Amino acid sequence: MEKKIVMMLMNTGPDRPASLGSPFFQATAAAAMDLEVEIYFAAENIALLRPGVADELFPGKHKTKSVYAFMQDAHSAGVKFYACGGGMEEQELAIQETIPEFDGARGAAAFIDAAIQDNVVVITY
């Protein structure tokens, strides 16, 4: 059985908030199943790590729960949030300017290393 889930947020983004609830909801569910979960933010998704951005995004039309609330649920369940330092530079986001839930910068090598380990499932969004 898999022991770890590694997620890459690359094909979704703040410009499509309806696509942002599922990754964090599924990450929370996986963590509740005692799986280790890491989410890597890439490209435009790094903007979600900037305070206030995910607060203003809602995956549902009724706007009952923000993307940031889904992110907080996931992090509270034990999900780790990482982003590439180069991508953070591109988005002009310094580590000290991120949301409190951000766990640190990790580059491509860290993502690939996590992805090729035994008992790991990789999911991309």
Backbone as JSON Lines, residues from 0, in Angstrom:
{"i":0,"aa":"M","n":[0.83,-1.19,0.0],"ca":[0.0,0.0,0.0],"c":[0.87,1.25,0.0]}
{"i":1,"aa":"E","n":[0.41,2.29,-0.68],"ca":[1.14,3.54,-0.73],"c":[1.16,4.19,0.65]}
{"i":2,"aa":"K","n":[2.25,4.83,0.92],"ca":[2.42,5.51,2.21],"c":[2.44,7.03,2.06]}
{"i":3,"aa":"K","n":[2.58,7.48,0.81],"ca":[2.75,8.91,0.6],"c":[2.09,9.32,-0.71]}
{"i":4,"aa":"I","n":[1.53,10.52,-0.69],"ca":[0.96,11.13,-1.89],"c":[1.71,12.44,-2.13]}
{"i":5,"aa":"V","n":[2.17,12.62,-3.35],"ca":[2.82,13.86,-3.74],"c":[1.96,14.49,-4.83]}
{"i":6,"aa":"M","n":[1.54,15.71,-4.59],"ca":[0.68,16.42,-5.54],"c":[1.43,17.61,-6.13]}
{"i":7,"aa":"M","n":[1.21,17.83,-7.42],"ca":[1.78,18.99,-8.11],"c":[0.62,19.82,-8.63]}
{"i":8,"aa":"L","n":[0.55,21.06,-8.18],"ca":[-0.46,22.0,-8.69],"c":[0.17,22.78,-9.82]}
{"i":9,"aa":"M","n":[-0.14,22.41,-11.04],"ca":[0.46,23.08,-12.18],"c":[-0.58,23.48,-13.22]}
{"i":10,"aa":"N","n":[-1.55,22.64,-13.48],"ca":[-2.5,22.86,-14.56],"c":[-3.78,23.54,-14.12]}
{"i":11,"aa":"T","n":[-3.9,23.78,-12.85],"ca":[-5.02,24.53,-12.31],"c":[-4.49,25.91,-11.95]}
{"i":12,"aa":"G","n":[-5.3,26.77,-11.41],"ca":[-4.73,28.06,-11.03],"c":[-5.75,29.04,-10.51]}
{"i":13,"aa":"P","n":[-5.25,30.15,-9.98],"ca":[-6.13,31.17,-9.43],"c":[-7.12,31.73,-10.44]}
{"i":14,"aa":"D","n":[-6.81,31.62,-11.73],"ca":[-7.74,32.11,-12.75],"c":[-8.89,31.14,-12.98]}
{"i":15,"aa":"R","n":[-8.82,29.95,-12.38],"ca":[-9.89,28.95,-12.47],"c":[-10.19,28.42,-11.06]}
{"i":16,"aa":"P","n":[-10.75,29.24,-10.2],"ca":[-10.93,28.84,-8.8],"c":[-11.79,27.59,-8.62]}
{"i":17,"aa":"A","n":[-12.68,27.3,-9.56],"ca":[-13.5,26.09,-9.43],"c":[-12.65,24.84,-9.42]}
{"i":18,"aa":"S","n":[-11.43,24.92,-9.94],"ca":[-10.55,23.75,-9.99],"c":[-9.69,23.6,-8.75]}
{"i":19,"aa":"L","n":[-9.81,24.5,-7.79],"ca":[-8.89,24.52,-6.66],"c":[-9.42,23.87,-5.38]}
{"i":20,"aa":"G","n":[-10.66,23.52,-5.31],"ca":[-11.16,22.87,-4.1],"c":[-10.72,21.43,-4.0]}
{"i":21,"aa":"S","n":[-10.83,20.7,-5.09],"ca":[-10.55,19.25,-5.07],"c":[-9.15,18.89,-4.61]}
{"i":22,"aa":"P","n":[-8.09,19.54,-5.09],"ca":[-6.76,19.12,-4.64],"c":[-6.6,19.21,-3.13]}
{"i":23,"aa":"F","n":[-7.09,20.27,-2.53],"ca":[-6.92,20.43,-1.09],"c":[-7.87,19.53,-0.31]}
{"i":24,"aa":"F","n":[-9.07,19.32,-0.83],"ca":[-10.01,18.41,-0.18],"c":[-9.47,16.99,-0.21]}
{"i":25,"aa":"Q","n":[-8.94,16.57,-1.38],"ca":[-8.38,15.22,-1.5],"c":[-7.12,15.07,-0.65]}
{"i":26,"aa":"A","n":[-6.32,16.1,-0.56],"ca":[-5.13,16.05,0.29],"c":[-5.52,15.88,1.75]}
{"i":27,"aa":"T","n":[-6.57,16.58,2.17],"ca":[-7.06,16.45,3.55],"c":[-7.55,15.03,3.8]}
{"i":28,"aa":"A","n":[-8.28,14.47,2.86],"ca":[-8.78,13.09,3.01],"c":[-7.62,12.11,3.1]}
{"i":29,"aa":"A","n":[-6.61,12.28,2.26],"ca":[-5.46,11.38,2.29],"c":[-4.71,11.48,3.62]}
{"i":30,"aa":"A","n":[-4.55,12.69,4.12],"ca":[-3.88,12.86,5.42],"c":[-4.7,12.22,6.53]}
{"i":31,"aa":"A","n":[-6.03,12.31,6.44],"ca":[-6.89,11.67,7.44],"c":[-6.78,10.15,7.39]}
{"i":32,"aa":"M","n":[-6.33,9.63,6.26],"ca":[-6.11,8.18,6.11],"c":[-4.69,7.79,6.51]}
{"i":33,"aa":"D","n":[-4.02,8.68,7.23],"ca":[-2.66,8.48,7.72],"c":[-1.62,8.34,6.63]}
{"i":34,"aa":"L","n":[-1.87,8.98,5.49],"ca":[-0.87,9.04,4.44],"c":[-0.09,10.35,4.58]}
{"i":35,"aa":"E","n":[1.18,10.3,4.28],"ca":[1.97,11.52,4.22],"c":[1.62,12.22,2.92]}
{"i":36,"aa":"V","n":[1.37,13.51,2.97],"ca":[0.96,14.25,1.78],"c":[1.79,15.53,1.65]}
{"i":37,"aa":"E","n":[2.3,15.72,0.43],"ca":[3.02,16.95,0.1],"c":[2.37,17.55,-1.13]}
{"i":38,"aa":"I","n":[2.17,18.86,-1.1],"ca":[1.67,19.58,-2.28],"c":[2.76,20.55,-2.73]}
{"i":39,"aa":"Y","n":[3.1,20.44,-4.0],"ca":[4.07,21.34,-4.62],"c":[3.31,22.34,-5.48]}
{"i":40,"aa":"F","n":[3.53,23.61,-5.22],"ca":[2.9,24.69,-5.98],"c":[3.86,25.1,-7.09]}
{"i":41,"aa":"A","n":[3.34,25.2,-8.31],"ca":[4.17,25.59,-9.44],"c":[3.45,26.66,-10.25]}
{"i":42,"aa":"A","n":[4.22,27.36,-11.06],"ca":[3.71,28.37,-11.99],"c":[2.79,29.36,-11.26]}
{"i":43,"aa":"E","n":[1.63,29.65,-11.86],"ca":[0.72,30.65,-11.29],"c":[0.16,30.25,-9.92]}
{"i":44,"aa":"N","n":[0.18,28.96,-9.62],"ca":[-0.36,28.5,-8.33],"c":[0.44,29.0,-7.14]}
{"i":45,"aa":"I","n":[1.67,29.4,-7.37],"ca":[2.47,29.95,-6.28],"c":[1.79,31.18,-5.7]}
{"i":46,"aa":"A","n":[1.0,31.88,-6.49],"ca":[0.27,33.05,-5.99],"c":[-0.65,32.69,-4.84]}
{"i":47,"aa":"L","n":[-1.1,31.45,-4.76],"ca":[-1.98,31.02,-3.66],"c":[-1.26,31.1,-2.31]}
{"i":48,"aa":"L","n":[0.04,31.13,-2.34],"ca":[0.83,31.21,-1.1],"c":[1.01,32.64,-0.61]}
{"i":49,"aa":"R","n":[0.53,33.59,-1.39],"ca":[0.59,35.0,-1.0],"c":[-0.63,35.31,-0.11]}
{"i":50,"aa":"P","n":[-0.43,35.9,1.07],"ca":[-1.56,36.2,1.94],"c":[-2.64,37.0,1.21]}
{"i":51,"aa":"G","n":[-3.89,36.59,1.41],"ca":[-5.04,37.28,0.85],"c":[-5.52,36.76,-0.49]}
{"i":52,"aa":"V","n":[-4.66,36.1,-1.26],"ca":[-5.06,35.65,-2.6],"c":[-6.1,34.54,-2.51]}
{"i":53,"aa":"A","n":[-5.78,33.46,-1.83],"ca":[-6.7,32.31,-1.75],"c":[-7.95,32.64,-0.93]}
{"i":54,"aa":"D","n":[-7.88,33.66,-0.07],"ca":[-9.06,34.11,0.7],"c":[-10.16,34.61,-0.21]}
{"i":55,"aa":"E","n":[-9.76,35.16,-1.35],"ca":[-10.71,35.78,-2.28],"c":[-11.21,34.82,-3.36]}
{"i":56,"aa":"L","n":[-10.75,33.58,-3.33],"ca":[-11.14,32.59,-4.34],"c":[-12.07,31.55,-3.74]}
{"i":57,"aa":"F","n":[-13.09,31.19,-4.5],"ca":[-14.08,30.23,-4.03],"c":[-14.3,29.18,-5.11]}
{"i":58,"aa":"P","n":[-14.16,27.9,-4.76],"ca":[-14.35,26.85,-5.77],"c":[-15.81,26.59,-6.12]}
{"i":59,"aa":"G","n":[-16.72,27.06,-5.3],"ca":[-18.14,26.85,-5.57],"c":[-18.87,28.14,-5.83]}
{"i":60,"aa":"K","n":[-19.95,28.05,-6.57],"ca":[-20.68,29.26,-6.93],"c":[-21.38,29.92,-5.73]}
{"i":61,"aa":"H","n":[-21.61,29.14,-4.66],"ca":[-22.28,29.71,-3.47],"c":[-21.3,30.41,-2.54]}
{"i":62,"aa":"K","n":[-20.03,30.31,-2.81],"ca":[-18.98,31.0,-2.06],"c":[-19.1,30.77,-0.55]}
{"i":63,"aa":"T","n":[-19.3,29.52,-0.17],"ca":[-19.44,29.2,1.24],"c":[-18.1,28.92,1.92]}
{"i":64,"aa":"K","n":[-17.09,28.5,1.13],"ca":[-15.79,28.17,1.7],"c":[-14.7,28.58,0.72]}
{"i":65,"aa":"S","n":[-13.77,29.38,1.18],"ca":[-12.71,29.88,0.3],"c":[-11.66,28.8,0.04]}
{"i":66,"aa":"V","n":[-10.9,29.01,-1.0],"ca":[-9.77,28.12,-1.29],"c":[-8.81,28.13,-0.11]}
{"i":67,"aa":"Y","n":[-8.61,29.28,0.49],"ca":[-7.71,29.34,1.64],"c":[-8.22,28.49,2.79]}
{"i":68,"aa":"A","n":[-9.53,28.46,3.02],"ca":[-10.08,27.6,4.07],"c":[-9.81,26.12,3.77]}
{"i":69,"aa":"F","n":[-9.92,25.73,2.5],"ca":[-9.56,24.36,2.11],"c":[-8.07,24.11,2.36]}
{"i":70,"aa":"M","n":[-7.24,25.09,2.06],"ca":[-5.8,24.97,2.28],"c":[-5.51,24.82,3.78]}
{"i":71,"aa":"Q","n":[-6.17,25.6,4.59],"ca":[-5.98,25.52,6.04],"c":[-6.4,24.15,6.57]}
{"i":72,"aa":"D","n":[-7.51,23.63,6.08],"ca":[-7.94,22.29,6.49],"c":[-6.87,21.25,6.18]}
{"i":73,"aa":"A","n":[-6.33,21.33,4.95],"ca":[-5.32,20.38,4.52],"c":[-4.08,20.49,5.4]}
{"i":74,"aa":"H","n":[-3.62,21.7,5.62],"ca":[-2.41,21.88,6.42],"c":[-2.63,21.42,7.85]}
{"i":75,"aa":"S","n":[-3.79,21.72,8.4],"ca":[-4.11,21.27,9.77],"c":[-4.12,19.75,9.88]}
{"i":76,"aa":"A","n":[-4.46,19.09,8.78],"ca":[-4.47,17.62,8.77],"c":[-3.07,17.03,8.6]}
{"i":77,"aa":"G","n":[-2.08,17.89,8.32],"ca":[-0.71,17.42,8.21],"c":[-0.1,17.54,6.82]}
{"i":78,"aa":"V","n":[-0.84,18.07,5.87],"ca":[-0.33,18.23,4.51],"c":[0.74,19.32,4.5]}
{"i":79,"aa":"K","n":[1.85,19.05,3.81],"ca":[2.95,20.01,3.7],"c":[2.84,20.76,2.37]}
{"i":80,"aa":"F","n":[3.12,22.05,2.41],"ca":[3.06,22.91,1.22],"c":[4.47,23.37,0.85]}
{"i":81,"aa":"Y","n":[4.86,23.11,-0.4],"ca":[6.18,23.5,-0.9],"c":[6.04,24.21,-2.24]}
{"i":82,"aa":"A","n":[7.03,25.02,-2.56],"ca":[7.09,25.68,-3.87],"c":[8.54,25.82,-4.29]}
{"i":83,"aa":"C","n":[8.74,25.84,-5.58],"ca":[10.07,26.02,-6.16],"c":[10.55,27.44,-5.93]}
{"i":84,"aa":"G","n":[11.79,27.58,-5.47],"ca":[12.35,28.91,-5.25],"c":[12.38,29.75,-6.51]}
{"i":85,"aa":"G","n":[12.7,29.13,-7.64],"ca":[12.71,29.86,-8.91],"c":[11.33,30.36,-9.28]}
{"i":86,"aa":"G","n":[10.32,29.53,-9.05],"ca":[8.94,29.94,-9.31],"c":[8.51,31.06,-8.39]}
{"i":87,"aa":"M","n":[8.99,31.02,-7.15],"ca":[8.66,32.09,-6.22],"c":[9.29,33.4,-6.67]}
{"i":88,"aa":"E","n":[10.52,33.32,-7.19],"ca":[11.15,34.53,-7.72],"c":[10.35,35.07,-8.9]}
{"i":89,"aa":"E","n":[9.9,34.17,-9.78],"ca":[9.12,34.59,-10.94],"c":[7.83,35.28,-10.51]}
{"i":90,"aa":"Q","n":[7.22,34.79,-9.44],"ca":[6.0,35.37,-8.91],"c":[6.27,36.53,-7.95]}
{"i":91,"aa":"E","n":[7.55,36.86,-7.78],"ca":[7.97,37.94,-6.87],"c":[7.41,37.75,-5.47]}
{"i":92,"aa":"L","n":[7.59,36.53,-4.96],"ca":[7.11,36.18,-3.63],"c":[8.27,35.67,-2.79]}
{"i":93,"aa":"A","n":[8.62,36.4,-1.76],"ca":[9.68,35.99,-0.85],"c":[9.11,35.06,0.22]}
{"i":94,"aa":"I","n":[9.95,34.19,0.74],"ca":[9.5,33.22,1.74],"c":[8.86,33.92,2.93]}
{"i":95,"aa":"Q","n":[9.43,35.03,3.37],"ca":[8.88,35.74,4.53],"c":[7.56,36.43,4.24]}
{"i":96,"aa":"E","n":[7.12,36.42,2.98],"ca":[5.85,37.06,2.59],"c":[4.74,36.05,2.35]}
{"i":97,"aa":"T","n":[4.94,34.8,2.69],"ca":[3.97,33.75,2.4],"c":[2.97,33.56,3.55]}
{"i":98,"aa":"I","n":[1.95,32.77,3.25],"ca":[0.97,32.41,4.28],"c":[1.66,31.57,5.36]}
{"i":99,"aa":"P","n":[1.13,31.55,6.56],"ca":[1.76,30.8,7.65],"c":[1.85,29.29,7.37]}
{"i":100,"aa":"E","n":[1.0,28.78,6.52],"ca":[0.97,27.34,6.25],"c":[2.1,26.88,5.32]}
{"i":101,"aa":"F","n":[2.81,27.8,4.71],"ca":[3.88,27.43,3.77],"c":[5.02,26.76,4.52]}
{"i":102,"aa":"D","n":[5.43,25.59,4.03],"ca":[6.47,24.81,4.71],"c":[7.87,24.99,4.14]}
{"i":103,"aa":"G","n":[8.0,25.69,3.03],"ca":[9.33,25.98,2.54],"c":[9.5,25.79,1.05]}
{"i":104,"aa":"A","n":[10.64,26.25,0.58],"ca":[10.98,26.14,-0.84],"c":[11.68,24.81,-1.09]}
{"i":105,"aa":"R","n":[11.24,24.15,-2.13],"ca":[11.85,22.91,-2.59],"c":[11.8,22.93,-4.11]}
{"i":106,"aa":"G","n":[12.9,22.6,-4.72],"ca":[12.99,22.67,-6.17],"c":[12.6,21.38,-6.87]}
{"i":107,"aa":"A","n":[12.89,21.36,-8.15],"ca":[12.54,20.23,-9.01],"c":[13.15,18.93,-8.52]}
{"i":108,"aa":"A","n":[14.39,18.97,-8.08],"ca":[15.05,17.74,-7.62],"c":[14.33,17.13,-6.43]}
{"i":109,"aa":"A","n":[13.86,17.97,-5.51],"ca":[13.13,17.46,-4.34],"c":[11.82,16.82,-4.76]}
{"i":110,"aa":"F","n":[11.12,17.45,-5.7],"ca":[9.86,16.88,-6.19],"c":[10.11,15.54,-6.88]}
{"i":111,"aa":"I","n":[11.08,15.49,-7.78],"ca":[11.39,14.25,-8.49],"c":[11.83,13.17,-7.52]}
{"i":112,"aa":"D","n":[12.66,13.53,-6.56],"ca":[13.11,12.54,-5.58],"c":[11.93,11.96,-4.81]}
{"i":113,"aa":"A","n":[11.01,12.81,-4.39],"ca":[9.82,12.32,-3.68],"c":[8.97,11.44,-4.58]}
{"i":114,"aa":"A","n":[8.86,11.83,-5.85],"ca":[7.98,11.13,-6.79],"c":[8.47,9.74,-7.16]}
{"i":115,"aa":"I","n":[9.78,9.5,-7.12],"ca":[10.3,8.21,-7.57],"c":[10.49,7.2,-6.44]}
{"i":116,"aa":"Q","n":[10.15,7.59,-5.24],"ca":[10.3,6.67,-4.12],"c":[9.25,5.56,-4.16]}
{"i":117,"aa":"D","n":[9.58,4.43,-3.58],"ca":[8.61,3.34,-3.46],"c":[7.45,3.78,-2.58]}
{"i":118,"aa":"N","n":[6.31,3.22,-2.83],"ca":[5.1,3.49,-2.06],"c":[4.64,4.94,-2.12]}
{"i":119,"aa":"V","n":[4.89,5.59,-3.25],"ca":[4.46,6.97,-3.46],"c":[3.56,7.03,-4.67]}
{"i":120,"aa":"V","n":[2.47,7.76,-4.54],"ca":[1.58,8.04,-5.66],"c":[1.7,9.52,-5.97]}
{"i":121,"aa":"V","n":[1.85,9.85,-7.24],"ca":[1.95,11.24,-7.69],"c":[0.66,11.61,-8.39]}
{"i":122,"aa":"I","n":[0.11,12.75,-7.99],"ca":[-1.11,13.27,-8.6],"c":[-0.83,14.69,-9.07]}
{"i":123,"aa":"T","n":[-1.24,15.02,-10.28],"ca":[-1.08,16.39,-10.76],"c":[-2.44,16.99,-11.02]}
{"i":124,"aa":"Y","n":[-2.53,18.26,-10.75],"ca":[-3.75,19.04,-10.99],"c":[-3.4,20.21,-11.87]}
